[in-house]
Amino acid sequence: MPALNIDLSLPLLVVDDNQQMRSVVKGILADLGFVNVFLAGSGEEACRILNERPIAAVISDLDMPGMNGLQLLQWVRANLADAELPFMLLPSEANRDGLRAAAQAGVTDCLIKPFTLATFHSKLQAMFQSRGDAAVKRAAVRRAAMPAAPVPAPAPAPLIGLERPLEERLREATVLVVDDIATNIKVIAGMLAEDGYGVKVAISGKKALEIIPVYRPDIILLDVMMPEMDGFEVCRRLKADPATADIPVIFLSAKDQAEDIVGGLELGAVDYVTKPVDPTILKARLRTHLRLAGMMAELRRQNAAVADNAHLREEVERLSRYDLAAPLAEVLDASARLLADPTLAPPQRERMAVLDEAARRALRLASLSLELCRIEQGASHPHAEQVALNPLLARATSAVAASHPVMLPAQPATLLANGTLCHMLFEHLALNAAAHTPAGTSIVLGATLDGGHWALTLEYAGVLPAAQRACLQGQAGRPDDEQALPMYAARLLAQVQGGTLAALDDSARSRLLLRLPAG
């Protein structure tokens, strides 16, 4: 291929919303010797670059969301001082109306994708020679000195993670038609275009393998009998590559023997349609397999999300167990020593007390998060032992006793439970009660033996928040409402010890009923 008769230091701008296509064009330009190539993923971004720096030529995709290539061309011709800036459009199909509109807007040249390196080379050469390097350089310098043109507001970006309905996505699916006979391609492509599908075409198996990584079609209609590389070999290579293995393939062939159909399906194709093709049948099968592929993709996404959540919880557990406990214990030890120092001045003592309480609260939350992860994963198997109730309650409610008087049960009781989890459970309930009642109001605890369980009641002023009441009424899974999380945690801590937690009806007060095995 002859060398380009162009100044290879000229700055070029490549615009395409497809990252792979941007990289392909940039790679081609690099192979041709260009060293100053800028990339834009949208028309709006291209406008900003053209305002900020001198550009000698633009190579832009036509079909882009937001500002498309034609609108970018119109903006360039209307706003930049260089009215003849070389501008090449890369449409995906030879649409007569689209090409006419581009010509009317002043496009320098169009190159329909997919294209060969030789064609791109000759188009680029002609685009620059039409005006000469000197004119290009002068225009670039002139643009650099001009005030910035107004940049259109970018189109609203789609929300990440917010999937549109499957049927809506299917209507915009891209179908790759692979056939060595141009008439067959024209008939099938026209039929699919009527239903709104985006259609890409390839006239050989080799060409199909080249463009599939670039355009990433949603489904492939693949002819079996082609010279050089038949459809079976194309399918075999696609299924061997993890990057393309999940693209559904439908074979189209005049070969209708059972062994041909079975052979195609065994290679990984999802269907086999015999020629001549019935348009109604082909469209129905196409929709079915696009729908199945969409569902499988959604399932893979959900599985990946589940795996990510499991990994996150493992990280939380590791963080709680190893990364937080030790330093918090050191902070608490240091604060205890300082608070015991009789020479500590009152202002410093107050600050140290605040620090001590914050560290204790962080340690409680870390321990609770760890235990909840274990329970949710079914990995918590607490050892039950006899636990004296009132001493346990006194320790667990000590954090709120200063602001909310706590009335313990009059009747002594012994539980058959895990002391650590019980302490966590009662402390959690007491802190939640204190958070929803005015300072100075009492928290009243009661205990009644009921068969093989102790029925423990906890009462305090104020109405139980609706989210917490709903959680106690059997809501499955971790709630999204943060206000419900305290009751969710308490309910799990009770259940893992063979107990239950419920809300009693009372319009004036919050009343909880906790049942735990008697010791």
C-alpha positions as CSV (number, residue, x, y, z in Angstrom):
1,M,0.0,0.0,0.0
2,P,1.6,3.4,-1.0
3,A,2.5,5.8,1.7
4,L,0.0,8.7,2.4
5,N,1.1,12.0,0.9
6,I,-0.1,13.8,4.0
7,D,1.5,15.6,6.9
8,L,1.3,12.8,9.6
9,S,1.5,15.3,12.4
10,L,-1.9,16.8,11.7
11,P,-4.4,16.4,14.5
12,L,-7.3,14.2,13.6
13,L,-10.6,13.6,15.6
14,V,-12.3,10.2,15.5
15,V,-16.0,10.3,16.8
16,D,-17.9,7.1,17.5
17,D,-20.1,6.0,20.4
18,N,-18.7,2.4,20.0
19,Q,-15.5,2.2,22.0
20,Q,-14.2,-0.8,19.9
21,M,-14.8,1.1,16.6
22,R,-13.0,4.1,17.9
23,S,-10.1,1.9,18.8
24,V,-10.2,0.2,15.4
25,V,-10.1,3.5,13.5
26,K,-7.4,4.9,15.8
27,G,-5.3,1.8,15.2
28,I,-5.7,2.1,11.4
29,L,-4.6,5.8,11.6
30,A,-1.6,4.8,13.8
31,D,-0.7,2.1,11.2
32,L,-0.8,4.8,8.5
33,G,1.6,6.9,10.6
34,F,-0.7,9.5,12.3
35,V,0.6,10.4,15.8
36,N,-1.9,13.0,16.9
37,V,-5.3,11.4,17.1
38,F,-8.1,12.5,19.4
39,L,-11.1,10.4,20.4
40,A,-14.7,11.4,21.2
41,G,-17.5,9.1,22.3
42,S,-20.3,11.4,21.3
43,G,-21.2,14.4,19.1
44,E,-21.3,16.6,22.1
45,E,-17.8,15.6,23.3
46,A,-16.5,16.2,19.7
47,C,-17.9,19.8,19.8
48,R,-16.0,20.4,23.0
49,I,-12.7,19.1,21.5
50,L,-13.2,21.2,18.4
51,N,-13.7,24.3,20.6
52,E,-10.6,23.5,22.7
53,R,-8.0,22.6,20.1
54,P,-7.1,22.9,16.4
55,I,-8.3,19.8,14.5
56,A,-7.3,19.1,10.8
57,A,-10.0,16.6,10.0
58,V,-13.0,14.8,11.5
59,I,-13.8,11.1,11.0
60,S,-17.3,10.4,12.5
61,D,-19.8,7.6,12.8
62,L,-23.2,8.6,11.5
63,D,-25.5,6.7,13.9
64,M,-24.9,7.9,17.5
65,P,-27.3,8.6,20.4
66,G,-27.8,12.3,21.2
67,M,-26.0,14.3,18.5
68,N,-25.5,12.0,15.6
69,G,-22.8,12.4,12.9
70,L,-25.0,14.4,10.5
71,Q,-25.9,16.9,13.3
72,L,-22.2,17.1,14.2
73,L,-21.4,17.9,10.6
74,Q,-24.1,20.6,10.5
75,W,-22.7,22.1,13.8
76,V,-19.2,22.2,12.3
77,R,-20.3,23.9,9.1
78,A,-22.4,26.5,11.1
79,N,-20.1,27.3,14.0
80,L,-16.4,26.8,13.0
81,A,-14.4,29.4,11.1
82,D,-13.1,26.8,8.8
83,A,-16.1,26.2,6.6
84,E,-14.3,23.5,4.6
85,L,-12.9,21.4,7.5
86,P,-12.4,17.8,6.0
87,F,-15.2,15.7,7.4
88,M,-15.7,12.0,6.7
89,L,-18.8,10.2,7.7
90,L,-18.9,6.4,8.4
91,P,-22.5,5.2,7.9
92,S,-23.4,1.6,8.5
93,E,-25.6,1.3,5.4
94,A,-26.0,2.9,2.1
95,N,-29.2,4.8,2.8
96,R,-29.9,7.1,-0.1
97,D,-31.8,9.7,1.9
98,G,-29.1,9.7,4.6
99,L,-26.3,10.1,2.0
100,R,-28.2,12.9,0.3
101,A,-28.7,14.8,3.6
102,A,-25.0,14.4,4.4
103,A,-24.1,15.8,0.9
104,Q,-26.4,18.8,1.4
105,A,-24.8,19.4,4.8
106,G,-21.3,19.6,3.2
107,V,-19.7,16.3,4.0
108,T,-16.3,15.8,2.4
109,D,-16.7,12.1,1.9
110,C,-18.6,9.0,3.1
111,L,-17.3,5.5,3.7
112,I,-19.8,2.8,4.4
113,K,-18.9,0.3,7.1
114,P,-17.5,-2.3,7.0
115,F,-14.7,-1.1,4.8
116,T,-11.2,-2.3,3.8
117,L,-7.9,-0.7,4.8
118,A,-7.2,0.1,1.2
119,T,-10.5,1.9,0.7
120,F,-10.0,3.9,3.9
121,H,-6.5,4.7,2.8
122,S,-7.6,6.1,-0.6
123,K,-10.6,8.0,0.9
124,L,-8.4,9.7,3.4
125,Q,-5.8,10.6,0.8
126,A,-8.4,12.1,-1.5
127,M,-10.0,14.0,1.4
128,F,-6.8,15.9,2.2
129,Q,-5.6,16.3,-1.4
130,S,-8.9,18.0,-2.2
131,R,-7.7,21.1,-0.4
132,G,-4.0,20.6,0.3
133,D,-1.9,20.4,3.5
134,A,-1.2,24.1,3.6
135,A,-4.9,25.0,3.7
136,V,-5.5,22.4,6.4
137,K,-2.7,23.9,8.6
138,R,-3.9,27.5,8.1
139,A,-7.4,26.5,9.0
140,A,-6.3,24.7,12.1
141,V,-4.3,27.7,13.3
142,R,-7.3,30.0,12.5
143,R,-9.6,27.8,14.5
144,A,-7.2,27.8,17.5
145,A,-7.5,31.6,17.6
146,M,-11.3,31.8,17.3
147,P,-13.6,32.1,20.4
148,A,-15.4,28.9,21.3
149,A,-18.7,28.1,19.5
150,P,-21.7,27.2,21.7
151,V,-21.7,23.5,22.5
152,P,-25.1,21.8,22.5
153,A,-26.2,20.4,25.8
154,P,-25.5,16.6,25.9
155,A,-28.4,14.2,25.8
156,P,-29.4,12.8,29.2
157,A,-27.2,9.8,30.0
158,P,-29.0,6.5,30.7
159,L,-29.0,5.4,34.3
160,I,-26.5,2.7,35.0
161,G,-28.1,-0.5,36.1
162,L,-31.6,0.6,35.0
163,E,-32.6,-1.9,32.3
164,R,-35.3,-1.1,29.8
165,P,-38.1,-3.6,29.3
166,L,-36.9,-6.7,27.3
167,E,-39.4,-6.3,24.5
168,E,-38.3,-2.7,24.0
169,R,-34.7,-3.8,23.8
170,L,-35.5,-6.6,21.3
171,R,-37.1,-4.1,18.9
172,E,-33.6,-2.4,18.6
173,A,-31.7,-5.7,18.2
174,T,-28.9,-5.9,15.7
175,V,-28.9,-8.9,13.3
176,L,-25.8,-9.9,11.3
177,V,-26.7,-11.6,8.0
178,V,-23.9,-13.7,6.5
179,D,-24.3,-15.1,3.0
180,D,-22.1,-15.2,-0.1
181,I,-25.0,-14.4,-2.4
182,A,-25.9,-10.7,-2.6
183,T,-29.5,-11.4,-3.6
184,N,-30.1,-13.5,-0.5
185,I,-28.6,-10.8,1.7
186,K,-30.8,-8.1,0.1
187,V,-34.0,-10.1,0.6
188,I,-33.3,-11.0,4.2
189,A,-31.9,-7.6,5.2
190,G,-34.9,-5.9,3.6
191,M,-37.3,-8.2,5.4
192,L,-35.7,-7.5,8.8
193,A,-35.4,-3.8,8.2
194,E,-39.2,-3.6,7.8
195,D,-39.5,-4.8,11.5
196,G,-37.1,-2.2,12.7
197,Y,-34.0,-4.4,13.3
198,G,-30.6,-3.0,12.8
199,V,-29.0,-5.1,10.0
200,K,-25.3,-5.7,9.4
201,V,-24.1,-7.9,6.5
202,A,-21.0,-9.9,5.6
203,I,-20.4,-11.7,2.3
204,S,-18.1,-14.3,3.6
205,G,-17.3,-16.2,6.8
206,K,-14.0,-14.5,7.1
207,K,-15.5,-11.1,6.9
208,A,-18.1,-12.1,9.5
209,L,-15.4,-13.1,11.9
210,E,-13.7,-9.7,11.4
211,I,-16.7,-7.5,12.0
212,I,-18.4,-9.4,14.8
213,P,-16.0,-8.2,17.5
214,V,-16.5,-4.6,16.3
215,Y,-20.3,-4.5,16.0
216,R,-21.3,-7.2,18.5
217,P,-24.6,-8.3,16.9
218,D,-27.4,-9.6,19.1
219,I,-28.0,-12.6,16.8
220,I,-26.4,-14.1,13.6
221,L,-28.2,-15.5,10.5
222,L,-25.5,-17.7,9.0
223,D,-25.5,-19.4,5.6
224,V,-24.0,-22.9,5.7
225,M,-22.6,-23.3,2.1
226,M,-20.0,-20.6,1.5
227,P,-16.7,-20.8,-0.3
228,E,-13.4,-20.7,1.6
229,M,-15.0,-21.0,5.0
230,D,-18.4,-22.5,5.4
231,G,-21.0,-21.6,8.1
232,F,-20.2,-24.6,10.3
233,E,-16.6,-23.5,10.6
234,V,-17.6,-19.9,11.4
235,C,-19.9,-21.2,14.1
236,R,-17.2,-23.5,15.5
237,R,-14.8,-20.5,15.8
238,L,-17.5,-18.3,17.4
239,K,-18.4,-20.9,20.0
240,A,-14.7,-21.5,20.8
241,D,-14.2,-17.8,21.7
242,P,-15.6,-16.8,25.1
243,A,-16.2,-13.3,23.8
244,T,-18.6,-14.4,21.1
245,A,-19.8,-17.8,22.4
246,D,-23.1,-16.5,23.8
247,I,-24.2,-14.8,20.5
248,P,-27.1,-17.0,19.2
249,V,-26.6,-18.4,15.7
250,I,-29.4,-19.5,13.3
251,F,-28.2,-21.5,10.3
252,L,-29.8,-20.8,6.9
253,S,-29.3,-23.6,4.4
254,A,-30.8,-25.4,1.5
255,K,-29.3,-28.6,3.0
256,D,-32.3,-30.2,4.8
257,Q,-31.0,-33.6,5.7
258,A,-31.3,-34.7,9.3
259,E,-27.5,-35.1,9.7
260,D,-26.9,-31.6,8.5
261,I,-29.5,-30.1,10.9
262,V,-28.2,-32.2,13.8
263,G,-24.6,-31.3,13.0
264,G,-25.4,-27.6,13.0
265,L,-27.2,-27.8,16.3
266,E,-24.4,-29.8,17.9
267,L,-22.0,-27.0,17.0
268,G,-24.0,-24.7,19.3
269,A,-26.5,-23.1,16.9
270,V,-29.8,-22.3,18.4
271,D,-31.8,-23.1,15.3
272,Y,-31.6,-24.3,11.7
273,V,-33.9,-22.9,9.0
274,T,-34.0,-24.4,5.6
275,K,-34.1,-22.4,2.3
276,P,-36.2,-21.0,0.7
277,V,-36.9,-19.1,3.8
278,D,-40.5,-18.4,4.9
279,P,-40.4,-14.8,6.1
280,T,-43.1,-15.4,8.8
281,I,-41.4,-18.4,10.2
282,L,-37.9,-16.8,10.2
283,K,-39.2,-13.7,12.0
284,A,-41.0,-15.8,14.6
285,R,-37.9,-17.9,15.3
286,L,-35.7,-14.8,15.3
287,R,-37.9,-13.1,17.9
288,T,-38.0,-16.3,20.1
289,H,-34.3,-16.7,20.2
290,L,-33.7,-13.0,20.7
291,R,-36.1,-13.1,23.7
292,L,-34.4,-16.2,25.1
293,A,-30.9,-14.6,24.6
294,G,-32.2,-11.5,26.4
295,M,-33.5,-13.6,29.3
296,M,-30.2,-15.5,29.5
297,A,-28.2,-12.2,29.6
298,E,-30.5,-10.9,32.3
299,L,-30.0,-14.1,34.3
300,R,-26.2,-13.8,33.9
301,R,-26.4,-10.2,35.1
302,Q,-28.4,-11.3,38.1
303,N,-26.0,-14.1,38.9
304,A,-23.1,-11.7,38.7
305,A,-24.9,-9.3,41.0
306,V,-25.5,-12.2,43.5
307,A,-21.8,-13.2,43.3
308,D,-20.8,-9.5,43.8
309,N,-23.1,-9.3,46.9
310,A,-21.7,-12.5,48.3
311,H,-18.2,-11.2,47.8
312,L,-19.2,-7.9,49.4
313,R,-20.6,-9.7,52.4
314,E,-17.4,-11.8,52.7
315,E,-15.5,-8.5,52.7
316,V,-17.7,-7.1,55.4
317,E,-17.1,-10.2,57.5
318,R,-13.4,-10.0,57.0
319,L,-13.4,-6.3,57.8
320,S,-15.5,-6.8,60.9
321,R,-13.5,-9.7,62.1
322,Y,-9.9,-8.7,61.4
323,D,-9.7,-5.0,60.3
324,L,-12.0,-3.3,62.8
325,A,-12.1,-5.3,66.0
326,A,-8.3,-5.1,66.8
327,P,-7.9,-1.3,66.4
328,L,-11.2,-0.6,68.1
329,A,-10.1,-2.7,71.1
330,E,-6.9,-0.7,71.2
331,V,-8.9,2.6,71.2
332,L,-11.2,1.3,74.0
333,D,-8.2,0.2,76.1
334,A,-6.5,3.6,75.7
335,S,-9.7,5.5,76.5
336,A,-10.3,3.4,79.6
337,R,-6.7,4.1,80.8
338,L,-7.1,7.8,80.2
339,L,-10.6,8.0,81.8
340,A,-9.1,6.3,84.9
341,D,-6.3,8.9,85.1
342,P,-7.3,11.2,88.1
343,T,-5.2,14.1,86.7
344,L,-7.2,14.3,83.5
345,A,-8.8,17.7,83.2
346,P,-12.7,17.9,82.9
347,P,-12.8,19.1,79.3
348,Q,-10.4,16.4,78.2
349,R,-12.4,13.8,80.2
350,E,-15.6,14.8,78.4
351,R,-14.0,14.5,75.0
352,M,-12.5,11.2,76.0
353,A,-15.9,9.9,77.1
354,V,-17.3,10.8,73.8
355,L,-14.5,9.0,72.0
356,D,-14.9,6.0,74.2
357,E,-18.7,5.8,73.4
358,A,-18.1,6.2,69.7
359,A,-15.6,3.4,69.7
360,R,-18.0,1.2,71.6
361,R,-20.8,2.0,69.1
362,A,-18.5,1.2,66.2
363,L,-17.5,-2.1,67.7
364,R,-21.2,-3.0,68.4
365,L,-22.1,-2.2,64.7
366,A,-19.1,-4.2,63.4
367,S,-20.1,-7.2,65.5
368,L,-23.7,-7.0,64.5
369,S,-22.9,-6.7,60.8
370,L,-20.6,-9.8,61.1
371,E,-23.3,-11.8,62.9
372,L,-26.1,-10.8,60.5
373,C,-23.9,-11.9,57.5
374,R,-23.4,-15.3,59.2
375,I,-27.1,-15.7,59.9
376,E,-28.1,-14.7,56.4
377,Q,-25.6,-17.2,54.9
378,G,-26.8,-20.0,57.2
379,A,-23.3,-20.1,58.8
380,S,-24.4,-19.1,62.3
381,H,-24.8,-22.1,64.7
382,P,-24.7,-20.5,68.2
383,H,-24.0,-22.7,71.2
384,A,-26.9,-22.5,73.7
385,E,-26.3,-22.4,77.5
386,Q,-28.1,-21.4,80.6
387,V,-28.1,-17.6,80.9
388,A,-29.4,-15.6,83.9
389,L,-31.8,-13.0,82.4
390,N,-31.7,-10.0,84.8
391,P,-27.9,-9.6,85.0
392,L,-27.7,-9.9,81.2
393,L,-30.4,-7.3,80.8
394,A,-28.7,-4.9,83.2
395,R,-25.4,-5.1,81.2
396,A,-27.2,-4.9,77.8
397,T,-29.3,-1.8,78.7
398,S,-26.5,0.1,80.6
399,A,-25.8,2.2,77.5
400,V,-29.2,3.8,77.7
401,A,-29.8,3.7,81.4
402,A,-28.5,7.2,82.0
403,S,-31.1,8.8,79.6
404,H,-34.0,6.3,79.9
405,P,-34.7,4.5,83.3
406,V,-34.9,0.8,82.7
407,M,-37.3,-1.3,84.7
408,L,-36.2,-5.0,84.9
409,P,-38.5,-8.0,85.3
410,A,-39.5,-8.7,88.9
411,Q,-39.4,-12.5,88.4
412,P,-35.9,-14.1,88.0
413,A,-35.6,-16.1,84.8
414,T,-33.0,-18.4,83.1
415,L,-32.7,-18.7,79.4
416,L,-31.4,-21.5,77.2
417,A,-29.6,-19.3,74.7
418,N,-26.3,-17.9,73.6
419,G,-25.1,-15.2,76.0
420,T,-23.2,-13.1,73.4
421,L,-26.1,-13.0,70.9
422,C,-28.6,-12.3,73.7
423,H,-26.5,-9.4,74.9
424,M,-26.4,-8.1,71.3
425,L,-30.2,-8.6,70.9
426,F,-31.2,-6.8,74.1
427,E,-28.7,-4.0,73.6
428,H,-30.0,-3.5,70.1
429,L,-33.6,-3.4,71.3
430,A,-32.8,-1.0,74.1
431,L,-30.9,1.4,71.8
432,N,-33.8,1.3,69.3
433,A,-36.3,2.1,72.1
434,A,-34.2,5.0,73.4
435,A,-33.9,6.4,69.8
436,H,-37.7,6.6,69.5
437,T,-38.7,7.9,73.0
438,P,-38.0,11.2,74.7
439,A,-35.2,11.3,77.3
440,G,-36.4,10.6,80.8
441,T,-39.2,8.1,79.8
442,S,-38.9,4.6,81.0
443,I,-38.2,1.3,79.2
444,V,-40.2,-1.5,80.9
445,L,-39.2,-5.1,80.7
446,G,-41.3,-8.0,81.8
447,A,-40.9,-11.8,81.8
448,T,-43.5,-14.6,82.0
449,L,-42.9,-18.3,81.8
450,D,-45.0,-19.8,79.0
451,G,-44.5,-23.6,78.6
452,G,-40.9,-24.1,77.5
453,H,-40.3,-20.5,76.6
454,W,-39.9,-17.2,78.5
455,A,-42.2,-14.5,77.1
456,L,-40.3,-11.3,77.4
457,T,-42.0,-8.0,76.9
458,L,-40.4,-4.6,76.2
459,E,-42.6,-1.5,76.4
460,Y,-41.8,2.2,75.8
461,A,-43.7,5.4,75.0
462,G,-44.4,6.2,71.4
463,V,-45.7,4.3,68.4
464,L,-43.6,1.7,66.7
465,P,-42.6,3.0,63.2
466,A,-44.6,1.4,60.4
467,A,-41.5,0.1,58.7
468,Q,-40.4,-1.8,61.8
469,R,-43.9,-3.2,62.4
470,A,-44.0,-4.4,58.8
471,C,-40.7,-6.1,59.2
472,L,-41.8,-7.9,62.3
473,Q,-44.9,-9.1,60.5
474,G,-42.8,-11.5,58.4
475,Q,-41.2,-9.4,55.6
476,A,-38.6,-11.7,54.0
477,G,-35.1,-10.6,53.2
478,R,-33.1,-7.6,54.3
479,P,-35.4,-4.5,54.0
480,D,-34.5,-1.6,51.8
481,D,-36.0,0.9,54.4
482,E,-33.1,1.7,56.8
483,Q,-35.7,2.4,59.5
484,A,-36.7,-1.3,59.5
485,L,-33.1,-2.6,59.8
486,P,-33.0,-2.5,63.7
487,M,-36.1,-4.8,63.9
488,Y,-34.8,-7.0,61.1
489,A,-31.5,-7.5,63.0
490,A,-33.3,-8.2,66.3
491,R,-35.7,-10.7,64.6
492,L,-32.8,-12.6,63.1
493,L,-30.9,-12.7,66.4
494,A,-34.0,-14.1,68.1
495,Q,-34.7,-16.7,65.3
496,V,-31.2,-18.1,65.2
497,Q,-31.6,-19.0,68.9
498,G,-34.9,-20.7,68.4
499,G,-37.0,-17.7,69.4
500,T,-39.5,-15.2,67.9
501,L,-40.0,-11.5,68.0
502,A,-43.3,-9.8,67.3
503,A,-45.1,-6.5,67.8
504,L,-48.2,-6.4,70.1
505,D,-51.1,-4.1,69.2
506,D,-51.2,-0.9,71.1
507,S,-52.0,2.5,69.7
508,A,-50.4,4.5,72.5
509,R,-47.1,2.6,73.2
510,S,-44.7,0.3,71.5
511,R,-44.9,-3.2,72.9
512,L,-42.7,-6.0,71.7
513,L,-43.0,-9.7,72.6
514,L,-39.8,-11.8,72.5
515,R,-39.9,-15.5,73.1
516,L,-36.7,-17.4,73.9
517,P,-36.3,-21.0,75.1
518,A,-36.3,-21.5,78.9
519,G,-33.3,-22.9,80.7
